[in-house]
Amino acid sequence: MPAQSLQTDALVIGAGPVGLFQVFQLGLQGVHAQVVDALPEAGGQCIALYADKPIYDIPAIKVCTGRELVQNLLLQIAPFAPGMHLNQTVETLERQSDGRYLAKTSAGLHFLARTVFIAGGVGAFAARRLHLPGLEVFEGKQVHYRLMPGQAAKTKNALVIGAEQTALEAAIALCEGPAASVTLVHRRDTLHADAQTLARVATLRASGRLRFVAAQASGFTGKSRLHSLLVLDSDDQEISIKADGVWVFLGVSPKLGPLAAWGLDMERKQLRVDPADFSTSAPGIFAVGDINHYAGKKKLIVCGFHEATLAAFAAMESIRPGQAQPLQYTTTSTELHRRLGVSK
């Protein structure tokens, strides 16, 4: 067992809406949680797939975007100050002799948890790669799938591929940096982002600071270093665009990943659970949200919220064995008010 393991009563794997609500329900029980997620920001599918699309089936909220839902959930769990460990995946999960679970992440973190809540949605999200034969040798050097601070410091000719919010934000950031030229490439001149971002991109294009090319990547030039990207326009004419730095934003795709090797009972790439408490085949491990399967399962956010609630109550037997856990209501419980920070 690693000496530097972070000990916790609850480890939540997945920071999507259901994972965040799991943190909230655990917090109401007085349990502090640690959270791990593969994406660089909390939100799961809501951020990765439909951040700015409307959602109409959240109770008491007529309509909100995926981004707004995540922001509200983060505000809701703020009083419980969970540990957030983003941009990494849980690679191994092993039960220890004392019944706790040792989890190791791709970033080298170790957690020793009494209970584990798998809220991984349809799997860990990974960036969609730009599939050009041989391009992989430049990944992490000149080809990137997210823009990190200081990453473009020595880039003279920057190129961004994509048309969604994250791609446009990256293009704007690069235009504000030292690069001599910034080019945005997408198969057609239709961009999708919030109004402020679209307005900023339009201004940069009008000023000539940002060049837009309607085309698709077809190849590249350079051996030891990337020199340019080759693209095909709508007339199948090949264009060479100078680029010593390329940022690709083609969305994300879910992958089941290491979870399949943890020895948990599965059905159709989902974890079998008991619908009474959403426990898996391993004691102390629960699965909530789209990752689980049981008779009558519906893949809806509101159903995941229900699952997280029952899982939190059931987990208390592992966290505080033998202690009674009375049902309390946020309308009347002074203890819950204290935990929520609304009273001393």
Protein Blocks (a to p, Z undefined) as FASTA:
>chain_A
ZZklccdfbdcedjbfklmmmmmmmmmnopacddddfbfbehijmlmmmmmbccfkbghi
abacfklmmmmmmmmmmmnopacdehiacfbdcddfkopacdddfkopacddfbdcdfeh
nopcdddddddehklmmgoklgccbdcehklmmpmbdcdedjbfklmmmmmmmmmmmbfb
dcdddfbdcdcddfklmmmmmmmmmnomaccdddddfbdedjkbcfbdcdddfkopacdd
ddfbdcddebjaddekjmlmnopaceehiacddfklopafbehiacehjlbccehiacdf
klmmmmmmmmmmmmmmmmmghiacddddfklmmklmmmnopaZZ
